Amino acid sequence: MLITIEQIQQDIQDLPEEAQILLIDFIEILKKRYPKPTPKNQSQEKSLYEKFAEIGLIGCVSTEENLSTTYKQILSELEFRLSSAKRPSSAELIKDLLK
């Protein structure tokens, strides 16, 4: 027995609204359980770097290139400045750090 798209559409239209909503929910569950295979030429999920670059987070702050190795020194300097008698404003601290 071959069921046509038209027959399925008619059967769905004949259902009460509550049953149609349940059917839509069931279809969503099936779509999650059986996702479409991705084409081989299409890459899988983007890397975190690619996602950040896409939304403009890569290169949005200028700082020392070697920040990954000097962050402890920079934090120590920041802590020293915060503990000194003359407390600079947050804007001054950030401005100094970004030099």
MOKAHU-V897882 format. One record per helix or strand. SS is the DSSP state (H for helix, E for strand). FROM is the first residue (numbers start at 0). TO is the last residue. If there is no record, write none. Layout:
SS_FROM_TO, SS_FROM_TO
This chain:
H_4_13, H_16_32, H_47_53, H_66_82, H_89_96
